[in-house]
Amino acid sequence: MSTFQAQILTPNGSLFEGEVTGVQMPGALGSFEVKANHAPIVSSLEEGSVLVRKQDGETSYMISGGFVEVAKNKLTLLAESVVEE
């Protein structure tokens, strides 16, 4: 399964950084998922759950909203507050 780099950042620093197979998040127009080789995108995010899929399992985080950027097989998610569920 193809992987890509993902990073979840807060004002206090990096909460997650690593190789993932997918990230599902609450977009402003509805939930969507990013996988390897996704087209470049910048999107605002709503409050809700972010599901990070790794080859060895899944981790979910609750975010207060924020932004995500995907470019060149790297996802960067910026959120004001993030709590692991």
C-alpha positions as CSV (number, residue, x, y, z in Angstrom):
1,M,0.0,0.0,0.0
2,S,1.3,3.4,-0.9
3,T,2.3,5.9,1.8
4,F,3.0,9.6,2.2
5,Q,4.2,12.0,4.8
6,A,1.7,13.6,7.2
7,Q,2.2,16.2,9.9
8,I,-0.3,17.6,12.4
9,L,0.7,20.9,13.9
10,T,-0.7,23.1,16.7
11,P,0.5,26.4,18.1
12,N,2.4,24.3,20.7
13,G,4.3,22.2,18.1
14,S,4.0,19.0,16.2
15,L,1.6,16.4,17.5
16,F,2.1,13.8,14.8
17,E,4.6,13.3,12.0
18,G,5.1,10.1,10.0
19,E,4.3,7.9,7.1
20,V,0.5,7.2,6.6
21,T,-1.7,5.4,4.1
22,G,-4.6,7.9,4.4
23,V,-6.0,10.8,6.4
24,Q,-9.7,11.4,6.7
25,M,-10.8,14.9,8.0
26,P,-13.8,17.2,8.4
27,G,-13.7,19.6,5.5
28,A,-15.8,22.8,5.3
29,L,-18.0,21.1,2.6
30,G,-18.0,17.6,4.2
31,S,-15.6,14.9,5.2
32,F,-12.9,13.8,2.8
33,E,-9.9,11.6,2.7
34,V,-6.4,12.1,1.3
35,K,-4.3,9.2,0.0
36,A,-0.9,8.9,-1.7
37,N,-0.4,10.9,-4.8
38,H,-3.4,13.2,-4.1
39,A,-3.7,16.3,-6.2
40,P,-2.5,19.5,-4.5
41,I,-5.1,21.1,-2.3
42,V,-5.6,23.7,0.4
43,S,-8.8,23.4,2.4
44,S,-10.3,24.8,5.6
45,L,-11.4,22.3,8.2
46,E,-14.4,22.2,10.6
47,E,-14.4,21.0,14.2
48,G,-14.5,17.2,14.2
49,S,-12.5,14.0,14.0
50,V,-9.4,13.3,12.0
51,L,-8.6,9.7,11.3
52,V,-4.9,8.9,10.6
53,R,-4.5,5.5,8.9
54,K,-1.0,3.9,9.2
55,Q,0.2,0.5,8.0
56,D,0.0,-0.7,11.6
57,G,-3.4,0.7,12.6
58,E,-5.4,3.9,13.0
59,T,-5.3,6.9,15.4
60,S,-8.0,9.5,15.7
61,Y,-7.8,13.1,16.8
62,M,-10.4,15.7,17.6
63,I,-9.7,19.1,16.1
64,S,-11.2,22.5,16.7
65,G,-11.0,23.4,13.0
66,G,-8.1,24.6,11.0
67,F,-6.5,24.2,7.6
68,V,-4.8,21.4,5.6
69,E,-2.4,21.6,2.7
70,V,-1.4,18.7,0.4
71,A,1.4,19.0,-2.0
72,K,4.1,16.7,-3.4
73,N,2.9,13.7,-1.3
74,K,3.0,15.6,1.9
75,L,0.0,16.6,4.1
76,T,0.3,19.4,6.6
77,L,-2.7,19.9,9.0
78,L,-2.8,23.1,11.1
79,A,-5.2,23.2,14.0
80,E,-5.7,25.5,17.0
81,S,-6.3,22.6,19.3
82,V,-5.9,18.8,18.8
83,V,-6.8,16.0,21.3
84,E,-6.1,12.4,20.7
85,E,-9.3,10.3,21.0
